[in-house]
């Protein structure tokens, strides 16, 4: 008996989210987001670009955390262009890389006006197929193929492209609504046809240019499940991402869990643990330096606020009158971000006594001054690395994994 198709989350904050204009994350911040995504139960984090030199140590350090069980069972996936040169370079730089997504444009708009005659429809497929086979030969355990601008791609060509990807060894196709062009109706119809024709799992990657990103993501996943295949929704924490952003991670999860017509019919990955949501989202906000909108679903400061007399009265009588879900479910409580260095400094110029006091307050002790000094030097550098005071989670991580932290703070030339 075939299992009921499910909806999984592949979060792309550390790849697409960091491409948001005017913001960035340090490698330590990206690592902490991977750890919190793992705790939330996300299926896979697209954790970076394996061909980018400044990512190499960070990527390998995070793959070491997988080996140590710190990041488990979440997969770490690399994003690369669907060309053999990128595939070869990626596995050379990150030998333990097991999961990849290979990306290439498929729409007439991109093929004509982006490739400018260097590729045509036939050669796009040929390049993609070679890249998939190369990744498989180098040890990739899972390969997703990204059809960039899939929403503006002729459906017959998209089906041909997807069949070729599947035959070459891809386990998923990423349907990219790169410009946020789809509506819930069109994405359902197109993914439904694609999944029925090819019988391959579908990743849904949507952007918010027209304000429909969560609705499109949900309808794309519904279409895949209705066609009998698993769906993987791409998300970003707090809806970060290029231009108007990607699908907000927590909004997507809440929509699957509580949306009308979703409960009981569509099965979300059982590993999802919303209790981590508040910690993850407030940390990401601090790391990005971008405030959470007050009306953000589940996480915004007004998400459970009632001012209207009728609403307040109704909520006090029974919270279900005006709340679909409980704030406790999202792990909401006291602020999780603890900014160190305000009273007892743990920054780039910290002294050993004040530094040890900070860690003693976290109930972490060092066996001797040598060990404390080693961690102190890393904490000093981490403050420079992040350009902001460290959080409790970051301090704990550095103390527990000093050698991995050191690798994250350095760049392989």
Helices and strands as residue ranges (DSSP letters): E 6-11, G 17-19, H 27-40, E 44-48, G 53-55, H 56-67, E 75-81, H 84-93, E 99-105, H 108-113, H 121-137, E 142-148, G 150-152, H 155-168, E 172-177, H 184-198, E 201-206, H 213-226, E 231-235, G 237-239, H 249-258, E 267-268, G 274-276, H 277-288, H 309-317, G 319-321, G 327-330, H 352-361, H 369-386, H 392-400, H 402-408
